[in-house]
Amino acid sequence: MFDVMGKLAVITGGTRGIGLAIAEALLATGANVVLNGRSETRESAALVSRFGSERTVVDLGDVSDPTFAKALIERAIARFGRLDILTHSAGGPVPGKITEISPETWMIAFALHVHPVFHLFRAAQPALSKAGGAVVLISSVAGLRGCPSSIAYQTVKGALLPMARALAFDHAKEKIRVNVLAPGIIRTRFHASMKDEAKSHNLQNRIPLQREGSVQDVAEAAMALITNENITGEILTIDGGMSMRITG
């Protein structure tokens, strides 16, 4: 088992939602955490207050900027003297068919969801390889199955799957494990605009377990991938069975 006590985790998109829940789970089991987000939130401030500023650091900035992404990792290592866990949770919805989105929107989707993994991992690899480490990328069931009017989002989330496998193969001898989480409908800001009719349809017709997921569900799955030293290059879906359906 990979013991997270005293280890350091850097989590992008960590000031709210799924990233924040993963941070809380890691802190509760003894890890130190650097939370990255574009802006601080009441929830991230509360986490710092609860676990202390010695163990919990908020480093604000846009990881779609390669210079910032590299510097984020460098500052974390300089402060804590190590890096053991990296989670890329930053992202957001990118709605629209190919005829509806602009070329700029298409490129921005890659800049936020995919390109940061390249820059973050390159900066983190020397530290991760010292004693082995865990990388978790947050994808989506939209990257696994068809989803209407979201070509950019589906494409970037799907791109994380072969990217994770390539990293897992290339760095296995360094004991760096790389895995992917694919959440389904998780109640965060991402689905805040969902209408009651759509929610009811999902629960009755699309999700076999008839419940939406929570950020805690995803955090528990992340902890399983982080702590199990014999899992790498894998995709874990947390969607109540939604993506296993043929139709619905």
N, C-alpha and C positions, 0 to 999 in steps of 0.2 A: 504493500500500500504506500502511496505517495503521501507522506505526512506534510500537511500544509503549515504546521506550526512554525512560526518564525520566517516563513517564506514570503517573497514579495510578488504581488500580482499587479499588473497594469491592465486596466479595463477601459477601453474606449466606449463612449456612449454610457459612461458609468454614473452619470449624475441623475438618472431617472430610469424608470421602466426595468427591463430585463437586466441591463448592465448593473443597475443599482442593487437589484435583488441578488445577483451573483456576488457582488462586492460584500453585501451584508452577510451572506452565507460563509464567505471566506474569512471575514473578520471574526465571525462568531466561533470559528474553529481555529483561530490563532494566527491567521495570516496577516500581513501588512498589505495595504492596498493603495495604489495611486489611481484615483478616479479622474478620467478625462471626459470632458463634455464641452460644448460650445459656451454654455453658461451655467453658473451655479444654480442650484435649486434648493428649496426648503428641505427637501428630502436628503440631499447630499450634505447640507449643513447639519442636519440632525444626526446623520451617520458619523460625521466628524465629532460632534459633541458627545455622542454615545460611546465611541471607541477611542477617542482622543486623537489629537493632531500629531502625536508621535507615530501612530500606526496608520492614520488615515490622511492622505494628502489629496487635495483637489488641484489638478493642473489643467486650466482652461485653455482651449484653443481648438483649431479646426484640423483634424487629422487628414483631411483631403489635401492639405498643404504638405508636400513631402519634407520640406525643411522642418516644419513643426513636428511632424510624426517622428522623425529621427531624433530631434531634440527632446521630445517627450520621454523616449526611452533612455537617452543619455542622462537626463536629469534624475530619473527614477533610480538608475544604477548608482549615480554619484551620491545620492542621498542615503540609500539603504545598503549600498555595497554589493548588491546582487539583483538578479531577476530570475524568477522561477516559473511564473505563470503569465501568459498573455492572452487576453480575450478581446476580440474585435466585435463590439456590439453596436458601434455607431452606425446609423442608417436612418432610413425613413421611407415613406411611400413615394412611389413614382408612377402615378396613374396615367393611363392613356394608351391608345393604339399607336402603331407606328406612324399613321397619318395624322395623328393629333399632337404628338410631342415634337419639340424642336430638336435639332442636332445638339444644341447647347444642353438641353435637359438630358439627352442620352449620354453625353460626355460627363456631366455632373454626377449621374448615377454611378458610373464607373469610378469616378474620382473619390466618391464617398464610401462605396461598399467594397470595391475590389482593390484599387491601387494602394490604399493604406496598408493592406496586408503585406504587400511587397516591401514597402519602406519600413514598416514596424518590425517585420521578421528579420530583415537584413541587419537592422540596428540591434535587435535583441539576441540574435543567434550566438554571438560569442559568450554572452552571459548564460544563456539557456544551456549551452553545451558543456558548461563546467561540471555540473552535477546532474544533468538531465532536467527536463522541464515539460510543462504542458501548455499547449496552445489550443484555444477553443474559438472557432469562428461561428458567428450567429448567422445562419442562412434562413430559410423559410420553406414551408411546404410548397410555396409558389415556385421555388426553384426545382421542385421535384415533379410537379403535376401542372397541367394546364390551368390557367386562371385568366378570366376575361379582362381585356383592356388594361394590361399591365406589362407590356412587352419589356420595357427597360428593367423593371423590378425583377421580373422572372429571370431575365438574362443575367443580371449581376448576382442575384442570389444563387442561381445555378452554377455560375462560374466558380464559386467558392468550393464546390465539391471536388472537381479535379485538382484545384489548387491545393487543397488540404492533402489529398492523396499524394501529390507530387512532393510536397514538403515532408510528409510522413515517411515516404520511401527514402528521400535523399538524406534525411537527418536521423534516421532510426539508430544508426551506430553511435550517434551522440546522445542517445536516450532522450531525444526530444520527441514527444508525442503530439500529434496534430489531429484534432477531431472537429466534427461539425455538429451543431444543433440545428434542427429544422422545426421551429415552432409553428403551430397552426394558428388558430384564433385565440390570441392571448389578450386579455383585457388591459390595454395600455392606451396611451394617447393615440397610437396608431389606428385603433378602432373606435376612437371616441365619437366619430361622426356616424357610426352605424345606427341605422334606424331600428326601432323595436320590431318591425315586420321582418327585417333581415335577420335579426338576432333569433327570433322565433323560428324562422325557416331553418337556420343553421342547427339549432338545438333539436328540432323535430325531424329534420330530413337529411342533414349533411354529417352530423357528428354522432357516431354510434353510441358513445358514452353519454351523449346529451348534456354535456357541460362544456362551457368555455374553459380554457386553460388560464392559469394565473402565473404571474412572474415567479412565484415561489416554485411552481411546478418546473419551470425552466431552470431555475437556480439549482434545484435538486439534481436535475439531469446533468447540469454543468459540473457539479461537484463529483458525480459519479465518473465522468470522463476525466476530470482532473486527478482524482485520487487513485483510479485503477491503472496500475502500471503495465497492464497487458492489453490495453485498447489503444489503437492508433489507426489513422486513416479511415475512420468509420463515421457514419451519419446516424444520429439518434433523433427520431421524430417524436415530437410532443404535441399531438393534435387530437387526442380523444378518438383516434381511429379514422379521422376524416379522410386522409389521403389513401387509405386502403380500399375505399369504395370504388366500384366500377362506374357508378353514376349516382346522381342525387342532387 
